[in-house]
Amino acid sequence: MRKDKKNRCVWKMPEWMEPYRYIISSISGGHEVEEIVNGRTSVDENAPLALLECGAQMVVSVLRHLHDRGMLREMPEWKQ
């Protein structure tokens, strides 16, 4: 992972997660997945955006958990 200007790790979508990009971006209101997962918006600043970021981060976490345990099946081509 690379670091941003504030020396935080910047998440980049791994290759195996690419088939799920559409699902994550539809949850995040159509924002770029990397932008929304790396977001650190305060609820006081913008509550709807903070909730979208939280939801996208949670979906990524669940996908990573399933992938690490070998429980994630390949998505059929017609769903990609």
Secondary structure by P-SEA (a helix, b strand, c coil): cccccccccccccccccccaaaaaaaaaccccaaaaaaccccccccaaaaaaaaaaaaaaaaaaaaaaaccccccccccc
